[in-house]
Amino acid sequence: MHSEPQKPITVTSPLLPPLEEFTELLQDIWQRKWLTNNGHYHKLLEEALADYLGVPYLSLFTNGTLPLITALQALNLTQGEVITTPYSFVATTHALIWNGLTPVFADVDPVWGNLDPAAVEACITERTVAIMPVHVYGTPCDTAALQHIADQHGLKIIYDAAHAFGVKQNGNSVLQAGDMSTLSFHATKVYNTVEGGALVCHSAEMKRHIDQLRNFGFTGETEVEAAGINSKMDEIRASYGLLNLRQVDAAIAARKGIAESYRAALAHVPGIRCLQDIPGVQHNYAYFPIYIDAAAYGRTRDELYFALREHGIFARRYFYPVIPDFSIYANSLSAKAAHIPHARALAASVICLPMYAELPHAAAEKIVSLIR
Ligand SMILES: *Cc1c(COP(=O)(O)O)cnc(C)c1O
């Protein structure tokens, strides 16, 4: 018998705008001959995103890492300790190092993987200047508790909201929390501009400052007031972003359907835990993490992970290892890790299953039947 070679199923697949529509916009850009520096499509996308996300002050960036670095610069945070999460993508911590700040890793809550406010409070010292949490997988942090701690100790909060595009809590954007929030529009995210990102702040004056930092620190034609960087988004990606914005709601709805079928199919598998929806939260279904309790499931996380790979299912162990275990941060004087048992337990047991709008039903069924 001859079996068809199966196409591998990756953890994600990018949301692409219709090529004909993109070609039309490219023709317009060719006519305008204005490729970057706050062009026509840049302005349109900044306005459209601010409107869609429900935040008045948003600045586009060329990726999702530079807004993290620029947020710290804009708030003049250049020395001291910043309490952050060990359970995230490395860019969150790297942004602190790029600003000469010392990352201090506090533990996360054992269910959702977001910074635990009590653990944050326990890490505060005389040197603490800010908190940099992540809404991991798009689940909102306990923003009220974190704000209370920040207010009591005079700390800034910069949220890495790279996973939280469009997430709302009781009707309000999670991007309204803290002093600033950053977004990533990388190809692998719910909404993408190929590479791209944004920084959300809460005043016109701060937005002006951020826009200057994003453009080398120029404050006028012949004046530079800060050592800014170049992190501007170009017209080509801004126009692509406008087209993707039109279809992101449908993509999130499709992701929701996949999340629901995964949850239903895995509900009674011993030793497999999924994240559930939270009442009052509008989720974006950016990722679909499952946590494996090896004793109850009968196999370890890595056994399942490699078994899936053998069947062409390229799930990912996001986020493993925890950031303080990367060699740059382990045994380093430039970072400090508190006792982080919850983060370690999550990192040791997590697998993110394939999740994207166009994931075929048959693929999702194959994945859950392999897990079962
Ligand atoms: C993707 C991501 C980033 C970085 O974004 P880029 O656009 O790839 O630079 C930062 N933080 C988190 C949590 C991310 O997932």
The ligand as an SDF file (V2000), in Angstrom:
LIG
                    3D

 15 15  0  0  0  0  0  0  0  0999 V2000
    7.1620   38.1520   19.6960 C   0  0  0  0  0  0  0  0  0  0  0  0
    7.4980   38.6730   21.0470 C   0  0  0  0  0  0  0  0  0  0  0  0
    8.3450   39.7780   21.2360 C   0  0  0  0  0  0  0  0  0  0  0  0
    9.2030   40.3630   20.1500 C   0  0  0  0  0  0  0  0  0  0  0  0
    8.5650   40.8070   19.0780 O   0  0  0  0  0  0  0  0  0  0  0  0
    9.3210   40.9370   17.6590 P   0  0  0  0  0  0  0  0  0  0  0  0
    8.2960   41.6240   16.8390 O   0  0  0  0  0  0  0  0  0  0  0  0
    9.6230   39.5530   17.2070 O   0  0  0  0  0  0  0  0  0  0  0  0
   10.5370   41.7540   17.8850 O   0  0  0  0  0  0  0  0  0  0  0  0
    8.4920   40.3000   22.5110 C   0  0  0  0  0  0  0  0  0  0  0  0
    7.8780   39.7450   23.5590 N   0  0  0  0  0  0  0  0  0  0  0  0
    7.0910   38.6530   23.4360 C   0  0  0  0  0  0  0  0  0  0  0  0
    6.4360   38.1050   24.6530 C   0  0  0  0  0  0  0  0  0  0  0  0
    6.8930   38.0680   22.1840 C   0  0  0  0  0  0  0  0  0  0  0  0
    6.1520   36.9580   22.0730 O   0  0  0  0  0  0  0  0  0  0  0  0
  1  2  1  0
  2  3  1  0
  2 14  2  0
  3  4  1  0
  3 10  2  0
  4  5  1  0
  5  6  1  0
  6  7  2  0
  6  8  1  0
  6  9  1  0
 10 11  1  0
 11 12  2  0
 12 13  1  0
 12 14  1  0
 14 15  1  0
M  END
$$$$
